[in-house]
Amino acid sequence: MLDRLLPPLHTFVAPPVFTVHEIIVEGDRAVILASSSGEGPYGPYRQPHYAFVTRVAGDGFAEVIEFNDTVAVETALYGRQFV
């Protein structure tokens, strides 16, 4: 995923900045509620609601599941909505 996502993110005029609003922890799991904004090559990038569900093992993350508005990403990166 990172190999495919990171190169297009380098085209952002203003890279996305994340703001963490809340972290909820239970055992080895955490939910991170956030928002993000930036400026893509085709216009503004806004994610008012962002969530990561994570699992920690050892000294780091063993799993990260990301929930976001993919249309916002597509529009900022490519200037259109994929269908």
N, C-alpha and C positions, 0 to 999 in steps of 0.2 A: 504494500500500500504506500509506504513512504517513498519508494523509488518512483512511483507513478504520480504522487501528489506533490512532492516537494519541488520538482522543476517548474511546474506551472505557477506555484505560489511565488517564485522569484520574479514573476512578471508584474506583481502588484506594485503600483505607484507608491502606496502607503501600506506596508505589510499589516495583516490583521493583528489587532491587539486584543487580548482576552482580559476580561474583568471577571474575577471569581466573586460570586455573590454568597454562596453557601457551600459548605462541605459537610456531608452527613456520613458518619462512620459507624459501622457495626461489624465487629469481628475483623475479618481480613478483607472486608468490602468497604468501599466508599463511593458515594455519589457526589460529583462535583457539578454544581449548577453555575452557569456562567453566561456571559454574553460576549460578542465580538464585533469589531467593526474595522474597516480598512478601506482602501481604494484600489479596486482591481483595474486591469487595463481597459475594461469596458464600462467602468462606472463604480458606484459605491457598493461596498460589501457590508451588509448588516445581518447579524445573527442575534436577535434580541433574546432568544432562548436556546441555550446550548447545554448539553448534559453529557457527562462522562460517567460510566459505571466502571469501577476499577476493582481489581483484586490484587492484593499485595502478597508477595512471597519472598522470603529472604530479605535482601536489601533493596528491592525494587518492585516495579509493577510486573505481575505475571500475566495480567489481562487488562485491556482497555477497550471498552465498547463506547463508541461515539454516536451521539444523536444530534443531528443538525438539519437545517433546511438546505437540502442539496440544490434546489433551484437557485437559491441566493448565491451559492458557490459557482454554479454553472453560468449564471448571468454575469457575474463579476469577471469571471475568467474568459468566457467565450462570447458574451454579448447576446446570447439568445437562450431560450429554454429548450432543453432536450425533450423530445417526445418519445 
